[in-house]
Amino acid sequence: MLNRSDARPLCLPCGLVALGMLISCVALTFAQAAPAASSMSPRPNGGWGAAWSPHGDQLVFLSSDDGLPAEAWACDREGKGVRRLTHGGADDLAWLADGQVVSFATTRHGRAERWQVRLDSGQESPQPAFPGVPAEAASISSPDGTSIAYTLADYRLRDLYLVTGAAKAERVTTDFVVGSVAWSPKGDRIAFDAANPISEGLPQVWVYDLPTKQLAHIGSAGSFGPVWSAKGDLLAYALMYPGKGSKVAIARPDEVVSQKTTTKQGTPHRSPKPRANLDARSGELVGDLLYQGDGMAWSPAADLLAVVVRVNAGQQIWLVKANRKVAAKLGKRGLQFRSPVWSPDGKRLALEAVQTGVSAFSEVWVTDIKGKQWRNLTPSRPSYWALSPAAGRLLFLGNTGGTVKAWALPAPVSAGPKPVATTAPAAIPNTDGAAAVAARPGGDEMLVLKPTEAVLLSADGRRLSALPLRRAAGAARWSPQGDHVAVSLRSDVGEETIKLLSVSAEGNLAELASVPGAEPAWRPDGGAVTFARGAALWLMNASGADPSVLTTVSAADGEEAVILGSAWDAKGETIAFAVGRAAPHSWRQELWALPLDDHRTAAAEPAKLYAEEAATEYAFSPARWNGLPAWSDDGRLLFGSDRGGSPQVWSVRPDGSDLHAITPLDAVWPALGSDGLYFVRLDSDTAFWRVATDGSRLAPLDWPR
């Protein structure tokens, strides 16, 4: 169902690509050039999902800021020459054989599919679709590209299928939930783990032999995450030990595949014993495998298996020989590892790591196989989002060392070319784990939403009052007078609710009403609130009474429409609202204006001011729509668009004329203040920027370092 949550790409183990989240896929026939380069030096914020180039001289990886889709980046093996490759979302990176092109999964114009980018030109273009593979499938190609294995979801099940050449798809499993899928190096076998939800069984590792069409059961119950050695003669996988974690097992598929094994309603007939079980009792590999299905990797020569293990309270990378002997133990104090990846020459390992208590995000580290030289290729920086301009300061959420808090930055003392704050941002007490922060109009207080409560704090962080929350909090919108606040909540199953609160002069919170809906927007006099409920725009009093439908957006057959947000003009005479549409072959967004009589009833049919086909997966990201649409002081409408391939804030007159961008590319988390529009700019060393609502006076907001 189309909703307002961040539609980040679905990450599937072992290179499976999500090719259908909301809509089906069709092939595109155009290429997308990279947007104009920023004047700033691009800098990723941490990284994960690293992949070595075929020659081992470069790495590609994914990086993202909070609330935004990931993008693909590249650097050399020393971490130099960092450059951004994609501008529209990326996942599941893979090098093509020539080492000049990187393949990736993405969602463009509403289509989840496979694209590629050239490193020399930066040109992004769709890869040709493989015939016979359903658009909604998640697929992985054989090493030679002649066959495709894909999984297809059907209610609670996800079975495995195989397409070779122009042949009809062959169903490999029946009534399974297939997880990790891995092709053998020669492309003659497929290893996968699968569980039978009908009997609520544990996952088990299987191998399908293409020449004989035999399906062999390799691992015992609780096995998962198969990884082939470079020669294809060994298969490593994880094995669950209830109450103890997961161990590592190594099997020789040749010893098992010769025995034909069949399934009946997804239930295996036999469970062959793995060749080696590397557990604590062997005395040769002590510790539990970490990060299920993605904590081990064979070296190119297949003589070493890199395994992430838990040692006391920390972690190490153990290099294990095929005979179970430990060749080396690698570790670095303060690092938590996962996803080891070998360089083509087998002399280095790239790892995803988090610096405990230091880094806000995962980072890509590289080490030699002796563990003597460690290098952080993608240092993470503090991440800031959810801006809330207030009188005398700027409030925002920040992740500076793995903990989210609310922060405050004093208002800049200069309105010149480069505004400068008097002091650096300061963390606000009692805000650990905050999901949202909103400054109270006309006062120094702020409302902070946490996972279990809404808290009203003083300017210095003292708790004034609180109310419990039973659902995850999304955002808080104050009435212009600061005596009411509307809080957006979302349940685990996606049900959206607005909780209306009153706030006394003494700072006491009281609940007035709770109504189904989302995206509240206050009338300028504070007497009413508009909100979205599916394709309908509703209006209710400040107390939550007398809810009624203002207008409903129609949808074509096979299309789903949802209202993304609304905004009142300064006189309370016109409401602007944004609409998102999901159809089988597109995502679209629109901007409408609805005139009102007596500030409460529609005076005419709404007029469409703007429409576009959503270009990338940024389309419905909260990082882009935060606080938008909004009316500027000069009566123009501000809204978010990714029509340039990356988020920007655009401006248009109420009659739909004079459309233009007022921010550069990569402008996210916009928030309108009394002195202009504040936003976070990606690819910039400066966290915050400010621009006048007419697009002039664009400048970074700096502070003493």
Phi, psi and omega per residue, in radians:
M1 nan 2.426 3.129
L2 -1.211 2.270 3.099
N3 -2.529 -3.040 -3.025
R4 -1.682 0.060 -3.091
S5 -1.352 2.856 -3.101
D6 -1.204 2.110 -3.093
A7 -1.628 1.159 3.099
R8 -1.249 2.733 -3.090
P9 -1.104 2.547 3.074
L10 -1.307 2.131 -3.126
C11 -1.651 2.018 3.126
L12 -1.923 2.513 -3.090
P13 -1.172 2.739 3.057
C14 1.000 0.672 2.975
G15 1.392 0.173 3.095
L16 -1.195 2.392 -3.073
V17 -1.847 2.256 3.095
A18 -1.334 1.945 -3.089
L19 -1.971 0.603 3.089
G20 2.972 1.557 3.119
M21 -1.563 -1.059 -3.110
L22 -1.909 -0.471 -2.920
I23 -2.431 2.910 3.140
S24 -1.535 2.915 -2.962
C25 -1.883 2.412 2.975
V26 -2.268 2.702 -3.102
A27 -1.302 2.469 3.055
L28 -1.680 2.723 -3.063
T29 -2.120 0.370 -3.139
F30 -2.325 2.858 3.065
A31 -1.939 2.626 -3.128
Q32 -1.968 2.111 3.070
A33 -1.354 2.657 3.121
A34 -1.146 2.461 3.086
P35 -1.055 2.823 -3.140
A36 -0.972 2.403 -3.075
A37 -1.155 2.512 3.067
S38 -1.239 2.660 3.079
S39 -1.273 -0.253 3.090
M40 -1.500 2.769 3.041
S41 -1.342 2.119 -3.120
P42 -1.128 2.480 -3.089
R43 -2.518 2.075 3.104
P44 -1.223 2.793 3.086
N45 -1.974 1.564 -3.052
G46 1.285 -2.935 -3.137
G47 -3.117 2.836 3.087
W48 -2.820 3.079 3.074
G49 1.122 0.662 -3.057
A50 -1.225 2.576 3.078
A51 -2.478 2.263 3.122
W52 -1.337 2.544 3.007
S53 -1.231 2.794 -3.118
P54 -0.985 -0.518 3.140
H55 -1.624 -0.103 3.084
G56 1.338 0.188 -3.120
D57 -1.656 -0.189 -3.122
Q58 -2.426 2.776 3.003
L59 -2.260 2.538 2.928
V60 -1.968 2.638 -3.104
F61 -2.730 2.960 3.115
L62 -1.820 2.566 3.090
S63 -2.627 2.628 -3.077
S64 -2.801 2.735 2.934
D65 -1.758 2.850 -3.108
D66 -0.956 2.354 3.061
G67 1.400 0.121 -3.071
L68 -2.189 2.608 3.038
P69 -1.111 2.671 3.118
A70 -1.303 2.694 3.034
E71 -2.177 2.761 3.107
A72 -1.559 2.396 3.114
W73 -2.266 2.874 3.111
A74 -2.446 2.674 3.042
C75 -2.760 2.950 3.047
D76 -1.436 3.103 -3.022
R77 -1.250 -0.146 3.061
E78 -1.712 0.009 -3.123
G79 1.514 0.169 -3.126
K80 -1.702 2.932 3.132
G81 1.132 0.641 -3.108
V82 -1.173 2.320 3.119
R83 -2.627 2.580 3.119
R84 -1.523 2.346 -3.073
L85 -1.771 -0.635 -3.035
T86 -2.065 2.731 -3.128
H87 -2.461 1.221 -3.126
G88 2.885 0.272 3.134
G89 1.700 2.422 -3.135
A90 -2.682 2.742 3.089
D91 -2.804 2.822 2.991
D92 0.913 1.237 -3.076
L93 -1.409 2.522 3.103
A94 -2.644 2.373 3.094
W95 -1.431 2.479 2.921
L96 -1.447 2.866 -2.946
A97 -1.057 -0.525 -3.073
D98 -1.349 -0.158 3.120
G99 1.272 0.192 -3.134
Q100 -1.983 -0.170 -3.076
V101 -2.285 2.403 3.104
V102 -2.031 2.259 3.100
S103 -1.632 2.544 -3.141
F104 -2.694 2.755 3.047
A105 -1.589 2.531 -3.119
T106 -2.795 3.000 3.026
T107 -2.206 1.950 -3.123
R108 -2.174 2.344 -3.129
H109 0.881 0.680 3.076
G110 1.400 0.081 -3.078
R111 -1.979 2.135 3.068
A112 -1.494 2.078 -3.034
E113 -2.783 -2.998 -3.109
R114 -1.859 2.228 3.090
W115 -2.121 3.048 3.062
Q116 -2.495 2.723 3.131
V117 -2.340 2.380 3.083
R118 -1.509 2.342 -3.116
L119 -1.282 -0.506 -3.084
D120 -1.346 -0.642 -3.073
S121 -1.905 -0.310 -3.066
G122 1.336 0.136 -3.108
Q123 -1.296 2.258 3.095
E124 -1.836 2.376 -3.111
S125 -2.648 2.669 3.134
P126 -1.267 2.536 3.030
Q127 -1.472 2.574 3.120
P128 -1.034 2.441 3.118
A129 -1.269 2.536 3.093
F130 -1.471 2.193 -3.079
P131 -1.105 2.450 3.068
G132 1.575 -0.050 -3.141
V133 -1.730 2.100 -3.138
P134 -1.037 2.567 -3.092
A135 -1.096 -0.561 -3.077
E136 -1.509 0.088 -3.102
A137 -1.433 2.790 2.993
A138 -1.916 2.087 -2.922
S139 -2.187 2.814 3.051
I140 -2.521 2.292 -3.048
S141 -1.479 2.622 3.036
S142 -1.184 2.813 -3.106
P143 -0.964 -0.609 -3.136
D144 -1.612 0.011 3.077
G145 1.330 0.131 -3.084
T146 -1.587 -0.227 -3.113
S147 -2.362 2.719 3.118
I148 -2.276 2.229 2.945
A149 -1.786 2.342 3.134
Y150 -2.489 2.708 3.060
T151 -1.934 2.576 -3.080
L152 -2.338 2.134 -3.083
A153 -1.431 2.461 3.080
D154 -2.542 1.683 -3.058
Y155 1.019 -1.997 -3.094
R156 -1.545 -0.072 -3.024
L157 -1.823 2.743 3.019
R158 -2.573 1.685 -3.070
D159 -1.643 2.858 -3.068
L160 -1.790 2.351 3.122
Y161 -2.225 2.802 -3.120
L162 -2.375 2.309 3.054
V163 -2.154 2.172 3.111
T164 -2.104 2.074 -3.133
G165 1.032 -2.314 -3.126
A166 -1.655 0.123 -3.095
A167 -1.222 2.763 3.099
K168 -1.204 2.581 -3.125
A169 -1.017 2.377 3.118
E170 -1.861 2.274 3.134
R171 -1.514 2.115 -3.072
V172 -1.563 -0.671 -3.116
T173 -2.184 2.813 3.097
T174 -2.343 2.206 3.083
D175 1.087 0.770 3.072
F176 -2.022 2.922 2.835
V177 -2.040 1.777 -3.072
V178 -1.493 2.378 3.130
G179 -1.885 -1.786 -3.123
S180 -1.247 2.432 3.108
V181 -2.290 2.326 -3.121
A182 -2.488 2.233 3.040
W183 -1.393 2.527 2.994
S184 -1.232 2.730 -3.100
P185 -0.986 -0.577 3.134
K186 -1.470 -0.149 -3.141
G187 1.307 0.295 -3.120
D188 -1.766 -0.079 -3.138
R189 -2.495 2.691 3.063
I190 -2.207 2.182 3.035
A191 -1.790 2.457 3.129
F192 -2.724 2.781 2.983
D193 -1.924 2.552 -3.073
A194 -2.633 2.541 3.089
A195 -2.125 2.754 3.112
N196 -1.872 1.738 -3.082
P197 -1.178 -0.354 -3.138
I198 -1.112 -0.714 3.108
S199 -1.745 0.109 -3.132
E200 0.937 0.726 -3.134
G201 -1.415 2.891 3.079
L202 -1.406 2.773 3.086
P203 -1.156 2.678 3.107
Q204 -2.473 2.610 -3.119
V205 -1.547 2.339 3.126
W206 -2.235 2.775 3.034
V207 -2.296 2.248 3.092
Y208 -1.863 2.180 -3.132
D209 -1.684 1.986 -3.041
L210 -1.130 -0.799 -3.093
P211 -1.059 -0.700 -3.078
T212 -1.732 -0.189 -3.089
K213 1.015 0.597 3.099
Q214 -1.694 2.489 3.119
L215 -1.981 2.009 -3.067
A216 -1.959 2.448 3.126
H217 -1.617 1.936 -3.045
I218 -1.595 -0.996 -3.052
G219 -1.594 2.786 3.069
S220 -1.449 3.100 -3.123
A221 -0.998 2.322 -3.119
G222 1.665 0.097 3.121
S223 -1.594 2.589 -3.078
F224 -2.877 2.937 3.022
G225 1.166 0.929 -3.106
P226 -1.167 2.486 3.120
V227 -2.351 2.111 3.139
W228 -1.395 2.546 2.956
S229 -1.336 2.873 -3.066
A230 -1.077 -0.504 3.137
K231 -1.570 -0.219 3.129
G232 1.387 0.156 -3.125
D233 -1.644 -0.233 3.140
L234 -2.189 2.572 3.108
L235 -2.318 2.018 3.079
A236 -1.720 2.580 3.103
Y237 -2.747 2.913 3.122
A238 -1.612 2.670 -3.105
L239 -2.372 2.101 -3.109
M240 -1.236 2.379 2.992
Y241 -2.110 1.804 -3.056
P242 -0.900 2.219 3.118
G243 1.412 -0.107 -3.101
K244 -2.131 -0.213 -3.077
G245 1.827 -2.611 -3.098
S246 -2.190 2.411 3.099
K247 -1.823 -3.120 3.127
V248 -2.007 2.372 3.079
A249 -2.178 2.599 3.087
I250 -2.194 2.262 -3.133
A251 -2.206 2.742 3.008
R252 -1.866 1.782 -3.058
P253 -0.984 -0.524 -3.123
D254 -1.034 -0.484 -3.105
E255 -1.363 -0.201 -3.041
V256 -2.059 -0.658 -3.023
V257 -1.113 -0.429 3.132
S258 -1.149 -0.305 3.099
Q259 -1.678 2.059 -3.104
K260 -1.210 2.277 3.132
T261 -2.212 2.344 -3.138
T262 -2.078 2.994 3.115
T263 -2.171 2.674 3.054
K264 -2.341 1.962 -3.057
Q265 0.915 0.669 3.057
G266 1.344 0.162 -3.097
T267 -1.815 2.091 -3.128
P268 -1.228 2.659 3.130
H269 -1.571 -0.541 -3.122
R270 -2.473 2.841 -3.115
S271 -2.303 1.484 -3.112
P272 -1.010 2.535 -3.119
K273 -1.378 2.309 3.095
P274 -1.115 2.670 -3.088
R275 -1.118 -0.689 -3.082
A276 -2.476 2.367 3.074
N277 -2.045 1.888 -3.057
L278 -1.573 1.533 3.121
D279 -2.150 -3.127 -3.047
A280 -1.076 -0.488 -3.077
R281 -1.234 -0.396 -3.126
S282 -1.280 -0.391 -3.098
G283 1.332 0.051 -3.079
E284 -1.942 -0.394 3.053
L285 -2.517 1.829 -3.078
V286 -1.806 2.345 3.094
G287 2.096 2.803 -3.087
D288 -1.668 2.494 3.033
L289 -1.189 2.339 -3.123
L290 -1.811 2.699 -3.132
Y291 0.972 1.678 -2.979
Q292 -0.972 2.150 3.024
G293 1.367 -0.008 -3.094
D294 -2.511 0.608 -3.113
G295 -2.112 0.302 3.125
M296 -2.623 2.737 -3.119
A297 -2.795 2.419 3.087
W298 -1.421 2.536 3.045
S299 -1.252 2.797 -3.136
P300 -0.988 -0.576 3.133
A301 -1.485 -0.024 3.132
A302 1.070 0.391 3.132
D303 -1.754 -0.165 -3.141
L304 -2.416 2.448 3.046
L305 -1.981 2.039 3.077
A306 -1.445 2.158 -3.066
V307 -2.255 2.305 3.030
V308 -1.467 2.139 -3.105
V309 -2.212 2.722 3.079
R310 -1.642 2.192 3.113
V311 -2.146 1.935 -3.041
N312 0.954 -2.104 -3.121
A313 -1.694 0.034 -3.089
G314 -2.056 -2.848 -3.123
Q315 -2.364 2.682 3.033
Q316 -2.473 2.797 2.963
I317 -1.789 2.064 3.096
W318 -1.796 2.324 3.066
L319 -1.730 1.976 -2.997
V320 -1.969 2.331 3.081
K321 -1.342 2.851 -3.131
A322 -1.079 -0.420 3.114
N323 -1.540 0.213 3.074
R324 1.400 0.034 3.086
K325 -1.353 2.414 3.140
V326 -1.484 2.077 -3.110
A327 -1.509 -0.599 -3.110
A328 -2.805 2.708 3.064
K329 -2.190 2.050 -3.084
L330 -1.929 2.463 3.105
G331 -2.922 2.787 3.078
K332 -2.507 2.212 -3.056
R333 -0.993 2.325 3.067
G334 1.558 -0.056 -3.130
L335 -1.802 2.351 3.008
Q336 -1.894 2.114 -2.950
F337 -1.764 2.842 2.831
R338 -2.985 2.932 3.023
S339 0.991 1.042 3.058
P340 -1.207 2.455 3.137
V341 -2.355 2.181 -3.112
W342 -1.411 2.498 2.963
S343 -1.274 2.725 -3.082
P344 -1.003 -0.527 -3.141
D345 -1.517 -0.037 3.100
G346 1.265 0.266 -3.095
K347 -1.756 -0.203 -3.095
R348 -2.396 2.776 3.040
L349 -2.221 2.273 2.952
A350 -1.703 2.398 -3.061
L351 -2.376 2.641 2.953
E352 -1.617 2.224 -3.059
A353 -2.492 2.666 3.048
V354 -2.117 2.284 3.061
Q355 -1.464 1.920 -3.041
T356 -1.001 2.148 3.097
G357 1.275 0.083 -3.096
V358 -2.091 -0.995 -3.048
S359 -1.593 2.560 3.121
A360 -1.510 -0.370 -3.063
F361 -2.349 2.923 2.990
S362 -1.119 2.641 3.129
E363 -2.313 2.690 3.087
V364 -1.623 2.073 3.098
W365 -1.990 2.638 3.073
V366 -2.231 2.399 3.089
T367 -2.404 2.682 2.988
D368 -1.319 2.874 -3.022
I369 -1.311 -0.040 2.996
K370 -1.665 -0.144 3.119
G371 1.254 0.425 -3.106
K372 -1.604 -0.549 -3.069
Q373 -2.115 1.981 3.139
W374 -1.971 2.370 -3.135
R375 -2.404 2.244 3.066
N376 -1.552 1.925 -3.086
L377 -1.448 -0.401 -3.037
T378 -2.344 1.172 -3.138
P379 -0.965 2.344 3.112
S380 -1.498 2.697 3.100
R381 -2.139 2.863 3.093
P382 -0.993 2.493 -3.128
S383 -1.950 2.334 -3.113
Y384 -2.189 2.503 -3.137
W385 -2.833 3.135 3.098
A386 0.953 1.042 -3.093
L387 -1.238 2.577 3.085
S388 -2.500 1.619 3.118
P389 -1.112 2.420 3.122
A390 -2.405 2.931 3.113
A391 -1.111 2.020 3.066
G392 1.519 -0.080 3.123
R393 -2.894 2.929 3.109
L394 -2.067 2.080 3.096
L395 -1.645 2.600 3.117
F396 -2.871 2.920 3.010
L397 -1.679 2.549 -3.124
G398 -2.526 2.517 3.062
N399 -2.095 1.795 -3.051
T400 -1.908 -0.139 3.136
G401 -2.899 0.575 3.135
G402 1.675 -0.103 3.124
T403 -2.100 2.238 3.120
V404 -1.487 2.271 3.085
K405 -2.413 2.861 2.960
A406 -1.536 2.482 -3.102
W407 -2.244 2.817 3.097
A408 -2.335 2.356 3.067
L409 -2.094 2.189 3.114
P410 -1.024 2.576 3.123
A411 -1.054 2.552 -3.126
P412 -1.106 2.538 -3.128
V413 -1.530 -0.161 -3.120
S414 -2.216 2.417 3.048
A415 -1.828 0.336 -3.099
G416 -1.383 -2.763 -3.078
P417 -1.040 -0.553 -3.124
K418 -2.357 1.627 3.140
P419 -1.076 2.423 -3.121
V420 -2.268 2.230 3.068
A421 -1.384 2.740 -3.076
T422 -1.307 -0.559 -3.135
T423 -2.389 2.927 3.105
A424 -1.305 2.810 3.093
P425 -1.030 2.579 3.127
A426 -2.193 2.374 3.088
A427 -1.195 2.471 -3.130
I428 -1.647 2.232 3.140
P429 -1.037 2.707 3.059
N430 1.138 0.511 -3.139
T431 -2.159 0.226 3.120
D432 -1.021 2.321 3.122
G433 1.380 0.261 -3.097
A434 -1.096 2.459 3.074
A435 -1.786 -0.352 3.124
A436 -2.828 2.686 3.048
V437 -2.462 2.429 -3.125
A438 -2.497 2.223 -3.137
A439 -1.331 2.429 3.134
R440 -1.371 2.173 3.129
P441 -1.069 2.364 3.081
G442 1.295 0.156 3.134
G443 -2.548 3.133 3.139
D444 -1.704 -0.112 -3.069
E445 -1.340 2.936 3.096
M446 -2.533 2.603 3.033
L447 -1.800 2.208 3.128
V448 -2.014 2.214 3.099
L449 -1.712 2.221 3.088
K450 -2.025 2.990 -3.115
P451 -0.993 -0.479 -3.046
T452 -2.161 -0.015 -3.094
E453 -2.790 2.736 2.947
A454 -1.836 2.231 -3.012
V455 -2.160 2.260 3.006
L456 -1.643 2.137 -3.087
L457 -2.026 2.646 2.999
S458 -1.341 3.068 -3.109
A459 -1.056 -0.536 -3.134
D460 -1.663 0.162 3.040
G461 1.620 0.140 3.084
R462 -1.270 2.424 3.109
R463 -1.307 2.145 3.101
L464 -1.711 -0.750 3.081
S465 -2.882 2.906 -3.103
A466 -2.686 2.691 3.025
L467 -2.306 2.457 3.138
P468 -1.256 2.597 3.053
L469 -2.109 2.391 -3.131
R470 -1.862 0.050 3.118
R471 -2.360 2.814 3.129
A472 -1.143 2.336 -3.091
A473 -1.510 2.494 3.122
G474 -1.902 -0.977 -3.088
A475 -2.739 2.817 3.084
A476 -2.200 2.280 3.134
R477 -2.135 2.019 3.113
W478 -1.385 2.584 2.946
S479 -1.224 2.708 -3.111
P480 -1.003 -0.517 -3.119
Q481 -1.485 -0.179 3.102
G482 1.339 0.256 3.140
D483 -1.797 -0.109 3.075
H484 -2.408 2.754 3.065
V485 -2.549 2.422 3.092
A486 -1.873 2.215 -3.083
V487 -1.965 2.226 3.093
S488 -1.581 2.306 -3.130
L489 -2.246 2.686 3.119
R490 -2.430 2.331 3.125
S491 -1.439 3.030 3.141
D492 -1.104 -0.443 -3.129
V493 -1.747 0.219 3.033
G494 1.581 0.094 3.103
E495 -1.278 2.266 -3.058
E496 -1.831 2.423 -3.092
T497 -2.411 2.548 3.016
I498 -1.954 2.197 3.094
K499 -1.871 2.105 3.128
L500 -1.636 2.251 -3.115
L501 -2.142 2.530 2.961
S502 -1.788 2.624 -3.118
V503 -2.274 2.071 -3.115
S504 -1.355 2.938 3.107
A505 -1.084 -0.471 3.124
E506 -1.447 -0.121 3.095
G507 1.636 0.405 3.116
N508 -1.620 2.269 3.107
L509 -1.577 2.438 3.071
A510 -2.480 2.360 3.132
E511 -1.428 2.293 3.132
L512 -1.770 -0.748 -3.071
A513 -2.847 2.814 3.049
S514 -2.392 2.106 -3.066
V515 -2.269 2.585 3.059
P516 -1.157 2.343 3.120
G517 2.664 -3.114 -3.097
A518 -2.687 2.972 3.049
E519 0.932 1.098 3.116
P520 -1.250 2.569 3.079
A521 -2.483 2.245 -3.042
W522 -1.515 2.469 2.972
R523 -1.188 2.601 -3.058
P524 -0.973 -0.544 3.128
D525 -1.473 0.000 3.114
G526 1.287 0.157 -3.071
G527 -1.580 -0.166 -3.098
A528 -2.686 2.840 -3.108
V529 -2.341 2.308 2.921
T530 -1.633 2.667 3.108
F531 -2.720 2.817 -3.114
A532 -1.746 2.458 2.987
R533 -2.453 1.635 -3.050
G534 1.156 -2.173 -3.122
A535 -1.623 0.153 -3.104
A536 -1.935 2.487 3.027
L537 -1.797 2.132 -3.044
W538 -1.915 2.840 3.065
L539 -2.369 2.418 3.055
M540 -2.514 2.812 3.085
N541 -1.213 2.911 -3.130
A542 -1.084 -0.393 3.116
S543 -1.507 -0.122 -3.078
G544 1.639 0.034 -3.102
A545 -1.496 2.822 3.035
D546 0.948 0.895 3.072
P547 -1.222 2.447 3.136
S548 -2.629 2.754 -3.121
V549 -1.508 2.194 3.055
L550 -1.449 -0.793 -3.141
T551 -2.819 2.737 3.105
T552 -2.231 2.356 3.140
V553 -1.516 2.222 3.114
S554 -1.377 2.732 3.139
A555 -2.350 2.490 3.110
A556 -1.285 2.905 3.089
D557 -1.026 2.330 3.128
G558 1.375 0.140 -3.117
E559 -2.056 2.548 3.052
E560 -2.067 2.306 3.138
A561 -2.038 2.521 3.104
V562 -2.535 2.448 3.084
I563 -1.458 2.199 -3.040
L564 -1.571 -0.421 -3.115
G565 2.984 2.896 -3.133
S566 -2.513 2.885 3.139
A567 -2.693 2.455 3.115
W568 -1.637 2.520 2.997
D569 -1.331 3.014 -2.994
A570 -1.088 -0.495 -3.120
K571 -1.610 -0.108 -3.104
G572 1.268 0.414 -3.078
E573 -1.806 -0.280 -3.121
T574 -2.433 2.410 3.054
I575 -1.983 2.220 2.987
A576 -1.705 2.434 3.096
F577 -2.478 2.568 -3.133
A578 -1.770 2.487 -3.116
V579 -2.190 2.353 3.002
G580 -1.947 2.442 -3.123
R581 -2.232 2.323 3.061
A582 -2.033 2.147 3.107
A583 -2.201 2.992 -3.096
P584 -0.998 -0.430 -3.066
H585 -2.258 0.277 -3.124
S586 -2.902 2.778 2.849
W587 -2.001 2.419 3.100
R588 -2.332 2.648 3.037
Q589 -2.268 2.587 -3.095
E590 -2.434 2.722 3.060
L591 -2.159 2.214 -3.065
W592 -2.151 2.767 3.048
A593 -2.245 2.342 -3.102
L594 -2.144 1.971 3.074
P595 -1.332 2.589 -3.064
L596 -2.142 2.627 2.915
D597 -1.788 2.466 3.097
D598 0.830 0.527 3.069
H599 1.095 0.262 -3.043
R600 -2.463 -0.561 -3.085
T601 -2.042 2.606 -3.121
A602 -1.170 2.282 3.134
A603 -1.567 -0.350 -3.122
A604 -2.815 3.037 3.069
E605 -1.177 2.551 3.113
P606 -1.133 2.619 -3.141
A607 -1.931 2.354 3.121
K608 -1.415 2.156 -3.124
L609 -1.681 -0.512 -2.995
Y610 -2.787 2.537 3.085
A611 -2.616 2.503 3.061
E612 -2.704 2.714 2.992
E613 -1.447 2.160 -3.084
A614 -1.043 2.219 -2.976
A615 -1.427 -0.645 -3.036
T616 -2.443 -3.120 -3.134
E617 -1.299 -0.044 2.984
Y618 -1.182 -0.252 -2.913
A619 -0.843 -0.839 -3.055
F620 -2.030 0.490 3.123
S621 -1.326 2.363 3.104
P622 -1.082 -0.424 3.119
A623 -1.127 -0.439 -3.107
R624 -1.660 -0.582 -3.052
W625 -1.674 0.030 -3.109
N626 -0.941 2.018 3.089
G627 1.310 0.101 -3.126
L628 -2.072 2.668 0.021
P629 -1.232 2.850 3.129
A630 -2.587 2.711 3.091
W631 -1.719 2.330 3.045
S632 -1.454 2.933 -3.121
D633 -1.097 -0.490 -3.136
D634 -1.594 0.270 3.010
G635 1.435 0.336 3.090
R636 -1.733 2.774 3.115
L637 -1.742 2.324 3.077
L638 -1.892 2.379 3.137
F639 -2.650 2.855 3.138
G640 -1.649 2.493 3.093
S641 -2.581 2.561 3.052
D642 -1.992 0.479 -3.088
R643 -1.066 -0.388 3.085
G644 -1.562 0.097 -3.131
G645 1.639 0.000 -3.137
S646 -2.778 2.694 -3.022
P647 -1.102 2.435 3.017
Q648 -2.552 2.797 2.978
V649 -1.758 2.283 -3.103
W650 -2.044 2.799 -3.120
S651 -2.239 2.492 3.119
V652 -2.590 2.570 3.084
R653 -1.300 2.766 -3.129
P654 -1.049 -0.352 3.089
D655 -1.587 0.111 3.106
G656 1.528 0.069 -3.109
S657 -1.667 2.976 3.049
D658 0.964 0.938 3.105
L659 -1.408 2.194 3.072
H660 -2.788 2.738 3.114
A661 -1.415 2.488 3.087
I662 -1.956 -0.088 3.076
T663 -2.188 2.815 3.003
P664 -1.262 3.083 3.044
L665 -1.089 2.816 3.092
D666 1.115 0.627 3.066
A667 -1.732 2.038 -3.062
V668 -2.285 2.920 -3.121
W669 0.914 0.913 3.138
P670 -1.218 2.554 3.096
A671 -2.596 2.209 -3.077
L672 -1.524 2.176 3.083
G673 -2.016 3.124 -3.117
S674 -1.214 -0.374 -3.105
D675 -1.939 0.266 3.090
G676 2.400 -3.013 -3.137
L677 -1.740 2.147 3.074
Y678 -1.679 2.599 3.084
F679 -2.800 2.864 3.034
V680 -1.697 2.326 3.137
R681 -1.954 2.107 3.063
L682 -1.268 2.945 -3.116
D683 1.002 0.539 -3.105
S684 -2.412 2.476 3.084
D685 -1.311 -0.278 3.124
T686 -1.712 2.273 -3.047
A687 -1.206 -0.849 -2.983
F688 -1.980 2.574 3.060
W689 -2.316 2.798 3.090
R690 -2.408 2.500 3.130
V691 -2.509 2.537 3.030
A692 -1.184 2.706 -3.051
T693 -1.210 -0.177 3.030
D694 -1.652 0.090 3.119
G695 1.605 -0.035 3.137
S696 -1.572 2.982 3.061
R697 0.982 0.701 3.038
L698 -1.192 2.210 -3.096
A699 -2.766 2.568 3.022
P700 -1.280 2.623 3.088
L701 -1.796 1.960 -3.032
D702 -1.914 2.964 3.087
W703 -2.649 2.858 -3.141
P704 -1.083 2.359 -3.112
R705 -1.712 nan nan
